[in-house]
Amino acid sequence: MPITKNPAAVALGRKGGLKGGPARAASLTPAERSESARNAVQARWARVKSQRKSTEVSETETSDAALLNLLDKVKSSTDPVEIRGLVDQIERVVFHKQMTDA
């Protein structure tokens, strides 16, 4: 049996949510709003950087296993930004392998 939400409760929650953000922003000083925005940006970038670190291969690692690992990550990923980063890493690995083999 699927769980259904009470439409009246949903509407009331939305009404409060629509009021809450602007009311909080109006009560803050410009310096506090700036600090809050700065904290939000830093939190977003920290999350992005941690995702990049988890998918990065070290610059010196150009083994076939590293290349296969990157290809597997590309196949399993659905995030376009992550895929773009992985493809860039694959290009670096392939370029480095070509330069060392030449």
Protein Blocks (a to p, Z undefined) as FASTA:
>chain_A
ZZdddfklmmmmmmmmmmmmmmmmmmpcfklmmmmmmmmmmmmmmmmmmmmmmmpccfkl
ccfklmmmmmmmmmmpcbfklmmmmmmmmmmmmmmmmmmmZZ
